[in-house]
Amino acid sequence: MNIIDKTLYHQIHPFKLTTDVIAAFVAVYLLWQHQWIEGLILAFAVPFFISLFMLKLMDFEKQKQSRFGKYVKKNMGRTMNTLQSLGLLAMLAGGWFHLLWLIGLGLLTIIYTWINGLIFRREVAVHGTKAQGSRGTK
């Protein structure tokens, strides 16, 4: 498996998901308390180093072959990753400025990135043609 695939599929490993969720919420709490150094380290450095560790030492073939892996391959591109980052930044800013609505908006943005493929079905190209039953015009 190449590094691009590993980078994609490590996102859905239970260890990575758990780490990211806990780090985000604890970072928001720390920023709420105006502990900005600890909050930013937890929000960015911890997930970064966990990812490095995982990419170096772990295999993600199980995630790649799963239904969730196929979903992520189809629906999680640069746009969704950018929206996830913006959602996290909104949550962190909401924590710093004590704005619950901004934390909620950031959380909803992140949730949207994970479920967007369920809301907006994507067409699947098969050898340069549209798959049967796909929506859209030719």
C-alpha positions as CSV (number, residue, x, y, z in Angstrom):
1,M,0.0,0.0,0.0
2,N,1.4,3.4,-1.0
3,I,1.7,6.4,1.3
4,I,-1.3,8.1,-0.2
5,D,-3.5,5.2,0.5
6,K,-2.1,4.8,4.0
7,T,-2.7,8.4,4.7
8,L,-6.3,8.1,3.6
9,Y,-7.1,4.8,5.4
10,H,-5.4,5.6,8.7
11,Q,-8.0,8.3,9.2
12,I,-10.7,5.6,9.8
13,H,-8.6,3.4,12.0
14,P,-10.4,3.2,15.4
15,F,-7.2,4.3,17.2
16,K,-6.9,7.4,15.0
17,L,-10.6,8.3,15.2
18,T,-10.6,8.0,19.0
19,T,-7.4,10.0,19.4
20,D,-8.7,12.8,17.1
21,V,-12.1,13.1,18.8
22,I,-10.6,13.1,22.4
23,A,-7.8,15.6,21.4
24,A,-10.3,18.0,19.7
25,F,-12.7,18.1,22.7
26,V,-10.0,18.4,25.3
27,A,-8.2,21.1,23.2
28,V,-11.5,23.0,23.0
29,Y,-11.8,22.8,26.8
30,L,-8.2,23.9,27.3
31,L,-8.7,26.9,25.0
32,W,-11.9,27.7,26.9
33,Q,-9.7,27.9,30.0
34,H,-7.3,30.1,27.9
35,Q,-4.5,27.5,28.2
36,W,-3.6,28.2,24.6
37,I,-0.2,26.4,24.5
38,E,-1.5,23.2,25.9
39,G,-4.7,23.4,23.8
40,L,-2.9,24.0,20.5
41,I,-0.3,21.2,21.2
42,L,-3.2,18.8,21.9
43,A,-5.2,19.9,18.9
44,F,-2.3,19.7,16.4
45,A,0.9,18.1,17.6
46,V,-0.6,15.0,19.3
47,P,-2.7,14.0,16.2
48,F,0.2,14.7,13.9
49,F,2.6,12.5,15.9
50,I,0.0,9.8,16.3
51,S,-0.4,9.8,12.5
52,L,3.3,9.6,11.9
53,F,3.6,6.6,14.3
54,M,0.6,4.9,12.7
55,L,1.8,5.5,9.1
56,K,5.3,4.1,10.0
57,L,4.3,1.0,11.9
58,M,0.7,-0.1,11.0
59,D,-1.0,-1.8,8.1
60,F,-4.4,-0.4,6.9
61,E,-5.4,-3.2,4.5
62,K,-8.4,-4.1,6.8
63,Q,-9.6,-0.5,6.7
64,K,-9.1,-0.4,2.9
65,Q,-11.2,-3.5,2.3
66,S,-14.0,-2.5,4.6
67,R,-17.2,-0.8,3.5
68,F,-16.2,2.3,5.4
69,G,-12.8,2.2,3.5
70,K,-14.6,2.1,0.2
71,Y,-16.9,4.9,1.3
72,V,-13.9,7.1,2.4
73,K,-12.0,6.4,-0.9
74,K,-15.0,7.6,-2.8
75,N,-16.1,10.6,-0.7
76,M,-13.1,12.0,1.3
77,G,-11.1,14.2,-1.0
78,R,-9.2,17.5,-0.5
79,T,-12.3,19.5,-0.2
80,M,-13.7,17.4,2.7
81,N,-10.3,17.3,4.4
82,T,-10.1,21.1,4.1
83,L,-13.7,21.4,5.6
84,Q,-12.7,19.1,8.4
85,S,-9.7,21.4,9.2
86,L,-12.0,24.5,9.1
87,G,-14.5,22.8,11.4
88,L,-11.7,22.1,13.9
89,L,-10.5,25.6,13.7
90,A,-14.0,26.9,14.3
91,M,-14.4,24.6,17.3
92,L,-11.0,25.9,18.7
93,A,-12.0,29.5,18.1
94,G,-15.3,28.9,19.8
95,G,-13.6,27.5,22.8
96,W,-11.2,30.5,23.0
97,F,-14.0,33.0,22.7
98,H,-16.6,31.1,24.7
99,L,-18.9,30.8,21.7
100,L,-20.9,27.6,22.0
101,W,-22.6,28.2,18.6
102,L,-19.2,28.3,16.9
103,I,-18.1,25.1,18.6
104,G,-21.4,23.6,17.4
105,L,-21.0,24.9,13.9
106,G,-17.4,23.5,13.7
107,L,-18.7,20.1,15.0
108,L,-21.5,20.1,12.5
109,T,-19.1,20.9,9.7
110,I,-16.9,17.9,10.7
111,I,-19.9,15.6,10.9
112,Y,-21.0,16.8,7.4
113,T,-17.7,15.9,5.9
114,W,-18.1,12.3,7.2
115,I,-21.7,11.9,6.0
116,N,-21.7,14.0,2.8
117,G,-21.5,10.9,0.6
118,L,-24.7,9.6,2.2
119,I,-26.5,12.9,1.5
120,F,-25.1,13.5,-2.0
121,R,-24.6,10.3,-4.0
122,R,-21.6,10.5,-6.3
123,E,-21.6,9.0,-9.8
124,V,-19.1,6.1,-10.3
125,A,-17.2,6.1,-13.5
126,V,-16.6,2.7,-15.0
127,H,-13.9,2.7,-17.7
128,G,-14.7,6.3,-18.7
129,T,-18.5,5.8,-18.8
130,K,-21.2,6.5,-16.3
131,A,-22.4,3.6,-14.2
132,Q,-25.9,2.3,-15.0
133,G,-28.5,3.9,-12.8
134,S,-26.5,7.0,-12.2
135,R,-28.1,10.4,-12.0
136,G,-27.2,13.3,-14.2
137,T,-27.1,14.1,-17.9
138,K,-24.9,12.6,-20.5
